């Protein structure tokens, strides 16, 4: 059984002040509702994650899990809302002494 999917995402970071990477190559293994993968994150680092995806309704699903590869912490919670190729994720940064909350909006293609 082959569980590997290869994707490419582009993103915008709204409400944040930092200069973030907007192109995210992504490889994922999905088995039933379990997900695990690796991607090039917004901070120009490699991130790995593990989690579950849940169908919310006919249009949206949510991915919940844990992710590595960000400067703020070794392991962070991961939340991503998806509808087709569109995704939304909550975002947080400390930049120039400010704590900013925002959202990452993106478009992902692949299989």
C-alpha positions as CSV (number, residue, x, y, z in Angstrom):
1,X,0.0,0.0,0.0
2,X,1.4,3.4,-1.0
3,X,0.4,6.2,1.4
4,X,2.7,9.0,0.0
5,X,1.4,12.2,-1.5
6,X,3.5,15.0,-2.9
7,X,2.2,18.6,-2.8
8,X,3.2,22.2,-3.4
9,X,1.6,25.0,-1.4
10,X,1.8,28.8,-1.7
11,X,0.7,31.0,1.3
12,X,0.1,34.5,2.6
13,X,0.7,35.5,6.2
14,X,-2.0,38.0,7.3
15,X,-1.6,40.0,10.5
16,X,2.1,39.2,10.9
17,X,5.0,41.6,10.5
18,X,7.9,39.2,9.7
19,X,9.2,38.2,6.2
20,X,8.0,34.6,5.7
21,X,8.7,32.0,3.0
22,X,5.6,31.6,0.8
23,X,6.4,28.4,-1.1
24,X,6.1,25.0,0.7
25,X,7.0,21.7,-0.9
26,X,5.2,19.0,1.1
27,X,5.3,15.2,1.3
28,X,2.6,13.4,3.3
29,X,1.5,9.9,4.3
30,X,-2.2,9.4,4.9
31,X,-3.6,6.1,6.3
32,X,-7.3,6.2,7.2
33,X,-7.5,9.6,9.0
34,X,-3.9,9.5,10.3
35,X,-1.5,11.9,8.7
36,X,2.3,12.3,8.9
37,X,4.6,14.4,6.8
38,X,7.4,16.8,6.1
39,X,7.4,20.3,4.5
40,X,9.5,23.4,4.1
41,X,7.9,25.8,6.5
42,X,7.4,29.6,6.6
43,X,10.6,30.2,8.6
44,X,12.7,28.5,5.9
45,X,13.1,25.3,8.0
46,X,12.1,21.7,7.5
47,X,9.1,20.7,9.6
48,X,7.7,17.3,10.4
49,X,4.3,16.6,11.8
50,X,1.9,13.9,12.9
51,X,-1.8,14.1,13.4
52,X,-5.4,13.3,12.4
53,X,-7.8,14.8,10.0
54,X,-11.5,15.1,10.7
55,X,-14.3,15.9,8.3
56,X,-16.4,18.8,9.6
57,X,-19.0,18.9,6.8
58,X,-19.3,18.5,3.0
59,X,-16.8,21.4,2.4
60,X,-14.4,21.6,5.3
61,X,-12.1,19.3,7.2
62,X,-9.7,20.0,10.0
63,X,-6.2,18.6,10.6
64,X,-5.0,18.5,14.3
65,X,-1.6,17.4,15.4
66,X,1.9,18.2,16.5
67,X,4.6,19.9,14.4
68,X,8.3,20.6,14.7
69,X,10.8,22.9,13.0
70,X,9.8,26.4,14.3
71,X,12.1,28.6,16.3
72,X,9.6,29.4,19.0
73,X,9.3,25.9,20.4
74,X,10.6,22.3,19.7
75,X,7.1,21.0,19.3
76,X,3.9,23.0,18.6
77,X,0.2,22.2,18.1
78,X,-0.8,22.1,14.5
79,X,-4.3,23.2,13.3
80,X,-5.2,23.5,9.6
81,X,-8.7,24.0,8.1
82,X,-9.0,22.8,4.6
83,X,-11.6,23.1,1.8
84,X,-10.5,21.5,-1.5
85,X,-7.1,23.1,-2.2
86,X,-7.6,26.1,0.1
87,X,-6.2,26.0,3.7
88,X,-6.3,28.3,6.7
89,X,-4.1,28.0,9.8
90,X,-3.8,30.2,12.9
91,X,-0.4,32.0,13.2
92,X,1.6,33.6,15.9
93,X,4.9,35.5,16.0
94,X,7.1,37.6,18.3
95,X,8.5,40.3,16.1
96,X,10.4,43.4,17.2
97,X,9.1,43.0,20.8
98,X,5.5,42.6,19.6
99,X,3.3,39.5,19.9
100,X,1.2,39.2,16.8
101,X,-1.6,36.8,16.0
102,X,-2.7,36.2,12.4
103,X,-3.7,33.6,9.9
104,X,-1.9,31.8,7.2
105,X,-4.0,31.4,4.0
106,X,-2.8,29.1,1.3
107,X,-3.4,27.1,-1.8
108,X,-2.1,23.5,-2.2
109,X,-1.8,21.3,-5.3
110,X,-0.7,17.7,-5.7
111,X,-1.6,14.2,-5.1
